[in-house]
Amino acid sequence: MILTVVLAAALLFGLGAVVGRTRGTESSSVWSESAQTAAPAAKLPAAIAAYQERLRKVPGDWTAWAALGSAYLEQARAVADPSYYPKAEGALQKSLQVRPGNALGLAGLGALANARHDFAGAKGYAQQALATDAYSDTAYGVLADAETQLGHPAEASDAVQRMLDLRPGLASYTRASYDLEQHGRRTEAIDLMRKALAAATEPADVAFCHQHLAALAWMAGDLATAASEVTLGLAADDAIAGLWQLKARLDAADGRLDAALADLEKVVTRTPTVDALVEQARMLTAAGKDPAPALRLAEASHKLFTANGGTDDLGAAALAMAAGRPAEAAELAKHEWDRRQFAEVADMVAWSLNAAGRPAEALPYIQRAEALGQLDPTVAYHHGMIALAAGDRVTAKLQLQLALSLNPHFSPVDAPAAQRALATLEP
């Protein structure tokens, strides 16, 4: 039985923070999970049942155990339900029990570790898989995702390149596009995502590619292109939550907050993640409505994620910030930074330290968040506000101008705040 292991990519958004990239609130880019490379979400229950039936007949089929584990993992991602993680782990461990050291089982455990945000563990599993099968593009994908989140950009790029060399196609193109985006090479990232789109055959994969093309356009403030890509993506598959999250941002940019809230309700109904629920809470605040119900659900989502083996202090920090506890958020974010020195984590450390009244401590972290060269209006806004709090009016003005030039509508809450702060810096 042939297995294509399903991976959660650099978003790795699992359930504890988002939209793989996992920027907490109002991320400039939505989830960077890998395009689906196994059964589409609607077909997963039938696939799981087929693997289970196979294993009842042939319990020693180690490839079927690995396939079942990966199907459980994909089901967890598709329905935002981490209770599938222990099932995935059990099936993958059974594969390794039947066939010790097999690369499929090890790569599957690596993908599961990434989904649980155990990126060091994922790296270890990927390296073990590659020691068994040096030609496993799947294992290189797991390794690329882990190295990205651990803050090892050169190693991540090397793993992506090996994946491209071994199997150019949808999964490798999407990872390579994300890697280029992280380095600020937006035009090349768009070109590779269009190659991924050309390679996509399943409606969900087509929608996924349009989602990321829309996100790239959104980051650059090209709202017309972003809207077009969202429309095309929803026409391919309107069950993709990330497209509705982008549509919400586009509706908010157009001043239609009620429509944006309706879009986000679709998101949190389908994938009630911490990221999506915190974004909903911020949108509710912008609309003058009570964010408390969304934040309570976000707390419950975080507890469910950690109860099923996940670790997510970044999501916990986002929740603490949303609840007005910046000092707690800063400690949580710094703890996450000790585990993985990823740009998004550095941004959260910086922003929470600033909110706690410690801008001088925040500055080195916001500079780390910018180190790869990615142009992100949210990070630029944070840098500008931190510089302003630290008394550096020149840097503050430059960074706030950058944020608004990248996308003047990047957030219904923060974009107006950037405009107000910039007005105080004008001569």
PyMOL commands that set and color helices and strands:
alter all, ss='L'
color gray80, all
select helices_A, chain A and resi 41-57+62-79+84-98+103-115+119-132+137-150+153-166+170-182+186-199+203-219+223-236+241-253+257-270+274-286+292-307+313-322+326-339+343-355+359-369+377-389+393-406+414-425
alter helices_A, ss='H'
color red, helices_A
deselect
rebuild
show_as cartoon
